[in-house]
Amino acid sequence: MTDEELKALEKEVRKLKRVSQEWASQLHDLVEDRLPGGYADLPGIAQSTYDACKAWADANDRLTAATAATTE
């Protein structure tokens, strides 16, 4: 992997982490401020939070593997 590709992957990981944190914040706000009345929103926000966290984890795993490969 080239330095440019590695930097692009690092940028993607940072972006995905930010997105996952934003979804987690929405989930937190729902739990803290809108339940039990907003219960209908729970499945959608929870799924979006899960998907965002999974996307971050997958990208982070790729970054970890790429970083390890460059140090070998």
N, C-alpha and C positions, 0 to 999 in steps of 0.2 A: 504494500500500500504506500502510495506517495505521501509526502508531507502535506500536500494540498488536500488529498483525500482524507487524511487523518484529521486535519483541521476542520474540514467540512463535517466529518462525523462528530467531532467534539462539539461543534456548533449545533448540530442536530440534537445531540443528547441534552445540551443546555436548554434548547427550545422546548423539547418534549418534557423535560423536568418542570419547566415553568408552566406549561399547559396542564400537566398533571396536578401541580400545586393549585392552580386556579380552580380546577374541578373539585379538588379536595376541599377548598375553601367554600365552594358553593354547597357541597354536601354538608359541611360543618354548619353553615348558615341555616340550611334547611332544618337540620336536627335541633339547633339551638333556638331558632326564632319562629319556625313555621309549623312544627309538629305539635299536636297531632293533626291539625287542620290541613296541612299540606302533604299528607301521606301519599296522595296520588302522584306527586312528583318524585317520590323516593326511588322507584325502580329506574326511571330514566336517568336521573342524576347519578345514581349508584353505578349504573352500567357505563355511563360516559366516564365516570371517574376510574372505574376498573380498566376500561379500554385505554384511557390516557396513560395510566400507570403501567399497563402491559406494554404499550408502545415505547415508553421510556425504558423499561427493563430490557426489552429486546434490543434497542439501540445501544444501551449501556453494555450489554453483553457483547455486542459486535465491537464496540470500542475497546473493551477489555481484551478481547481476543486479538484485535489489530495491534494494540499497544504491546501485548506480550510477544506477538510475532515480530515486531520491529526491534525488540530488545534481544532476540535470540541470535 
